[in-house]
Amino acid sequence: MVIIQKNKSRPPKKRRIRKNKGNFHKDAVELFDGEIKIFKTNAGGDTWQFRTWISGEKKYVRKSLKTKKISEAKERAKQLYLELQGKILSGETVFDKKYAELVEEYLASELKSVEFGEKSHGRYVTIRSQMKHFLNFVGPHSTTHSVSSESFRGYLNYRKTVSATVRQSTVLNEAATIKHFYKWAIKSKKISDELYPNFGKMKNAKKVEKINRDAIDKKDYLKITKFIEHWHRSVDDDIEIANRKFIREAILVLSNTGIRFGELRKLRWKDVTVIENVDADDGNNYIAVELEIREGKTGPRHVVGRRGDVFNRIKLLSNHKKDDDYVFVDNQSGKQLKRGVYYKLWKEIMDELGFDEKGYVYYSLRHSFATNQLENGKIDVYTLSRLMGTSVKNIEDHYGHIDLSNKTAAINAGAFIATIE
């Protein structure tokens, strides 16, 4: 038997009646052809309210005009409307943005710089890490006007509270990135320039941190030399290619001669003598180099070492090869290669290899040379002090942890070996 069930008609739903919360508009008056509306509400009593639509941000601005007089309300509404329009016309946003959203936009723009070859991916990773510290400082839910310019005076103390071992140089680098973020946001009209951070006077890292006298770990050194071997191939600009090659050779010269960074920059071709086919103790030949340091920290001196092949390569690279020309040169102008080029490219190497927190600097290459020579026991302290242009006492004070008892006079056997074709 089939039972047919008839559809029972459902009773119509009762219309939901919303309770009046007392905020509906009354006594409304429109100004500027309806662009502004002023009104009262039951909840607000006789105080006039203001409302206008910001089309660019798809939101209403609503504010109390703090007056019960219609004439004052109209004047204040017009003034407020003109102020808002001024912001819009200058490209500024009317509503506060969350810093988390702004940082996300900023990182997206930095990532585009990586795609266009303007920044390395390693540099982007560092920036991303630095902006995490920034967000932790201002608060993950903070909005643009909730953080004042002066609040950044406490940034250094905050970072030291979070990490007692944080380096001054690390905080200075973070501050530079935060400033760059604000410059981007101000230029993009996302925030006003009055919010630009004031970190106060943060002492230079060199004045508060001891110069890094840690030798570069030998495994790290090999990673550096391996990376810079073909580093120039990742760019297309001829000037940038040449600069990267000059820095590559500078790293090898510093780590194999122990000369100071400033001495390297002042080297001219008349100071360099390359000696081919020098007999080594193992029966092989190598290319040696003799350097005349004319303006050393402790006066002029004569330096002997391996890696004359490096200077042969530099001569092929350089457009300036006369006796008085600089060895490490700006190929376009013939002037010394600028310090900024050295520092920028060294930082890029450290970022790419993830060494930025290790604190390696150009000085570390000089220290690596001294440490390696003493550990190999192939040179006596007196000869090393003369080669490096420093006192025996300074060598003993700073390298006393190394056994200095084994004293012979063969300097070249202790050099770093890193072959680059």
Salt bridges, closest charged atoms under 4 A:
GLU72 OE1 - ARG76 NH2 3.57
ASP96 OD1 - HIS145 ND1 2.54
GLU105 OE2 - LYS97 NZ 2.72
GLU105 OE1 - LYS190 NZ 2.86
GLU110 OE1 - LYS119 NZ 3.27
GLU150 OE1 - ARG153 NE 2.64
GLU174 OE2 - HIS133 NE2 3.92
GLU174 OE1 - ARG159 NE 2.72
ASP220 OD2 - LYS358 NZ 2.76
GLU229 OE2 - HIS230 NE2 3.58
GLU240 OE2 - ARG244 NE 3.10
GLU240 OE2 - LYS344 NZ 3.92
GLU249 OE2 - ARG248 NH2 2.84
GLU249 OE1 - ARG313 NH2 2.85
GLU263 OE2 - ARG260 NH1 2.92
GLU263 OE1 - ARG301 NH2 2.79
ASP271 OD1 - ARG294 NE 2.22
GLU290 OE1 - HIS302 NE2 3.35
GLU292 OE2 - HIS302 ND1 2.52
GLU295 OE1 - LYS266 NZ 3.59
ASP309 OD2 - ARG307 NH2 2.91
ASP309 OD2 - ARG313 NH1 3.48
ASP324 OD1 - LYS270 NZ 2.93
GLU348 OE2 - ARG244 NH2 2.63
ASP351 OD1 - LYS347 NZ 3.87
GLU375 OE1 - LYS218 NZ 3.88
ASP397 OD2 - LYS393 NZ 2.73
